[in-house]
């Protein structure tokens, strides 16, 4: 996929049922965070999914860095928008 050269890891913020994973090319390591525990539990993969409250939780995955961050429909639910932009 054009524009993803050099991307190895993806963090999907507000991942919901991880629909973004289906449109990414194979070979990328996908990680997701969401505020809803049931959504994260449904993924069954604690190594790649975490429950995160963007206003209260520390950085997910031990502060790991990612090559690409994606989020959709999240910003309007974040109280600390300046802090979120440093995410």
C-alpha positions in Angstrom: 0.0 0.0 0.0 1.4 3.4 -1.0 2.4 5.6 1.8 3.0 2.8 4.3 6.6 2.1 3.4 8.6 1.7 6.6 5.6 1.2 8.8 5.8 -1.9 10.9 3.6 -1.1 13.9 0.2 0.5 14.0 -1.7 1.8 17.1 -5.5 2.2 16.5 -6.8 4.5 19.2 -10.5 3.9 19.9 -10.2 0.6 17.9 -13.7 -0.7 18.7 -14.0 -4.2 17.1 -10.6 -3.6 15.3 -12.2 -3.0 11.8 -9.1 -1.0 10.8 -7.0 -4.2 11.0 -8.9 -5.7 8.1 -7.9 -2.9 5.7 -4.2 -2.8 6.6 -1.7 -4.8 4.5 -0.5 -8.1 5.9 2.7 -8.0 7.9 2.0 -5.0 10.0 1.8 -5.5 13.8 -1.5 -4.1 14.9 -2.3 -2.8 18.4 -5.6 -1.4 19.6 -6.9 0.5 22.6 -10.4 1.3 23.5 -12.3 2.6 26.6 -14.7 -0.3 26.6 -13.5 -3.4 28.4 -15.9 -5.7 26.6 -14.6 -4.6 23.2 -11.0 -5.3 24.2 -11.9 -8.6 25.9 -13.6 -9.7 22.7 -10.3 -9.5 20.9 -8.8 -12.2 23.1 -5.2 -10.8 22.7 -3.9 -9.0 25.8 -0.5 -8.5 24.0 -2.0 -6.3 21.3 -5.1 -4.8 22.9 -5.5 -2.7 26.1 -8.4 -0.9 27.8 -7.4 2.8 27.9 -9.2 5.9 29.2 -7.5 8.6 27.2 -8.1 11.2 30.0 -6.7 9.0 32.8 -4.7 6.0 31.7 -0.9 6.0 31.2 0.5 5.4 27.7 -0.5 1.9 26.6 1.9 -1.0 26.0 4.5 0.3 28.5 5.1 3.5 26.5 6.0 1.6 23.4 6.4 3.8 20.3 4.5 3.1 17.0 5.2 3.9 13.4 1.6 4.9 12.7 -1.2 6.0 14.9 -4.8 6.1 13.7 -8.0 7.1 15.4 -11.5 7.9 14.3 -14.4 9.2 16.2 -12.3 9.7 19.4 -11.3 13.3 19.7 -14.7 14.6 20.6 -14.7 12.3 23.7 -11.3 13.5 25.1 -11.4 16.2 27.7 -7.6 16.8 27.7 -7.1 17.4 24.0 -3.7 19.0 24.4 -2.5 15.9 26.4 -4.0 13.6 23.8 -2.1 15.3 21.0 1.1 14.3 22.9 -0.1 10.7 23.1 
